[in-house]
Structure formats: structure tokens, C-alpha cells
Amino acid sequence: MPKILLLFAHPRYEQSRTNHALLRGVGELAEVTFHDLYEAYPEFDIDVAYEKKLLLEHDVIVWHHPFYWYSCPPLLKQWIDVVLEFNWAYGPKGNALADKTCLQVITTGGGSEVYCSAGRNNYSINTFLRPFEQTARLCGMRYLPPYAVTGTHKLTDEELRQHADEYHRILISLRENASVADLKDCEFQDDIPPQLTIS
Ligand SMILES: Cc1cc2nc3c(=O)[nH]c(=O)nc-3n(C[C@H](O)[C@H](O)[C@H](O)COP(=O)(O)O)c2cc1C
């Protein structure tokens, strides 16, 4: 059964509403390792050897974070910079992550309607996430369509609960080696080409 490493990066988790709701109970899911980067490394002193060991022990890598200035909070960027080393994660001898699966999960204050050419943010969420997609691909990972919970400030408690249920369903499906086609009812962001089975 594939093992899932959920790398979570939120600099103000104690003030979070959306991500608290999404993550409630996730730690109890079998085969899911929840790793809160800001809790582990408040001074940004990332233990690279430990992070590499964790990566090797898992099959699905989740980058989960609130969307900050069209990107990730700085500790996740730092994690990418220092952990995904040349000739380990990429480069002529770098194949440690080959054939793993990468899922990015984000929460955005902006509603889905502002993430398009006619909207205030001009570009789709997938377009903003291209550097992450390409990072995963350079490391030989399959980058799944991202899962985004948008318009967080306006979500009702019931809507939040539905998103949390959907997120947990995605994690369970990935753990059970589902293909993305099996997850077609989930609201993935959808402008990524469909070469995405993980089995
Ligand atoms: C520093 C900062 C930058 C943000 N940048 C964006 C952004 O670029 N796009 C967006 O839609 N929301 C942005 N937001 C809103 C957050 O994404 C939103 O508040 C968060 O996802 C809600 O989740 P939470 O309740 O778990 O904190 C930003 C918020 C902060 C504090």
C-alpha cells in the first residue's frame, strides 16, 4: 500500500480556520505521515538528512499550504531549496524521487472566479503553480492536478466540512493506489494534461 507523506507549511496555523478543518483527523489515517514543517523548523534549520529519509520512506508526497502571494510560504520554498539536492533529487545521478507521486494542496483567499484571464488575478491557479509542477517533474515525480480550496473567507462551516471530507477521500484513494480517473468526482484544478495514473 503506498505511503503518503503530508508536508504541511503554514506560518500561522494557530490562527488558521480552513487548514485546521482540512487537517482534522488526517494524522489518524493509516499510512499517512503528517509532518508540520513550521512546527519542526521554526528557525528554518531544516534537517536535510531526516527529510530525505522521510521522502525515501514514502510513495506519495503532498505539499499542503495556504497560497501566499501566488506561491507557498517561505519555509516550504526553503525545504525545496535545501532538500531536493542536485544528484539526489535531480541531475545525472539524482533519481531518489523517481516515480513517486506529488500532490499539491492549497487554500486560497481568492475565489475561483478571480483565477482566470477575465478575473482579478489574470491567470489560473495551475498557471501560478507551474514552478511546483516543473520541480516535481524535474525530480521524476508525477505531478497530479492540484487540489485547491478557494474563497476560504466565505466558506460556511458546512462547505468546509465537505472540502475536508473530499480531501480525506483523495488521501485514502491515493493510499489505495487509485488512478486520478477514479477521483473524477473530486474538484481538482483541471488544466493539467491527463497523463496522470499513479498505479
Ligand atoms: C501573506 C499572505 C499572502 C496571501 N496571498 C494570497 C494570494 O496570493 N492569493 C490568495 O488567493 N490568497 C492569499 N492569501 C489568503 C490565504 O491564502 C488564506 O487566508 C488562507 O489560505 C486561508 O487558510 P487558513 O484559514 O488556514 O489560514 C494570503 C494571505 C496571507 C496572510
The ligand as an SDF file (V2000), in Angstrom:
LIG
                    3D

 31 33  0  0  0  0  0  0  0  0999 V2000
    0.8440   36.8060    3.4870 C   0  0  0  0  0  0  0  0  0  0  0  0
   -0.4170   36.3300    2.8090 C   0  0  0  0  0  0  0  0  0  0  0  0
   -0.4520   36.2220    1.4460 C   0  0  0  0  0  0  0  0  0  0  0  0
   -1.6010   35.7560    0.7910 C   0  0  0  0  0  0  0  0  0  0  0  0
   -1.5970   35.6410   -0.5700 N   0  0  0  0  0  0  0  0  0  0  0  0
   -2.7010   35.1700   -1.1940 C   0  0  0  0  0  0  0  0  0  0  0  0
   -2.6940   35.0110   -2.6200 C   0  0  0  0  0  0  0  0  0  0  0  0
   -1.7130   35.2700   -3.3190 O   0  0  0  0  0  0  0  0  0  0  0  0
   -3.8280   34.5590   -3.2120 N   0  0  0  0  0  0  0  0  0  0  0  0
   -4.9520   34.2250   -2.4800 C   0  0  0  0  0  0  0  0  0  0  0  0
   -5.9370   33.8060   -3.0840 O   0  0  0  0  0  0  0  0  0  0  0  0
   -4.9610   34.3370   -1.1240 N   0  0  0  0  0  0  0  0  0  0  0  0
   -3.8670   34.7990   -0.4770 C   0  0  0  0  0  0  0  0  0  0  0  0
   -3.8540   34.9060    0.8980 N   0  0  0  0  0  0  0  0  0  0  0  0
   -5.0130   34.3830    1.6670 C   0  0  0  0  0  0  0  0  0  0  0  0
   -4.7030   32.9950    2.2180 C   0  0  0  0  0  0  0  0  0  0  0  0
   -4.3880   32.0880    1.1910 O   0  0  0  0  0  0  0  0  0  0  0  0
   -5.8760   32.4730    3.0350 C   0  0  0  0  0  0  0  0  0  0  0  0
   -6.1010   33.3780    4.0730 O   0  0  0  0  0  0  0  0  0  0  0  0
   -5.6160   31.0850    3.6110 C   0  0  0  0  0  0  0  0  0  0  0  0
   -5.4510   30.1480    2.5820 O   0  0  0  0  0  0  0  0  0  0  0  0
   -6.7540   30.6640    4.4990 C   0  0  0  0  0  0  0  0  0  0  0  0
   -6.4130   29.4750    5.1750 O   0  0  0  0  0  0  0  0  0  0  0  0
   -6.2830   29.4030    6.7790 P   0  0  0  0  0  0  0  0  0  0  0  0
   -7.6240   29.8050    7.3790 O   0  0  0  0  0  0  0  0  0  0  0  0
   -5.9150   28.0100    7.0780 O   0  0  0  0  0  0  0  0  0  0  0  0
   -5.1790   30.3700    7.1720 O   0  0  0  0  0  0  0  0  0  0  0  0
   -2.7350   35.3880    1.5610 C   0  0  0  0  0  0  0  0  0  0  0  0
   -2.6960   35.5150    2.9600 C   0  0  0  0  0  0  0  0  0  0  0  0
   -1.5520   35.9760    3.5850 C   0  0  0  0  0  0  0  0  0  0  0  0
   -1.5370   36.0890    5.0920 C   0  0  0  0  0  0  0  0  0  0  0  0
  1  2  1  0
  2  3  1  0
  2 30  2  0
  3  4  2  0
  4  5  1  0
  4 28  1  0
  5  6  2  0
  6  7  1  0
  6 13  1  0
  7  8  2  0
  7  9  1  0
  9 10  1  0
 10 11  2  0
 10 12  1  0
 12 13  2  0
 13 14  1  0
 14 15  1  0
 14 28  1  0
 15 16  1  0
 16 17  1  0
 16 18  1  0
 18 19  1  0
 18 20  1  0
 20 21  1  0
 20 22  1  0
 22 23  1  0
 23 24  1  0
 24 25  2  0
 24 26  1  0
 24 27  1  0
 28 29  2  0
 29 30  1  0
 30 31  1  0
M  END
$$$$
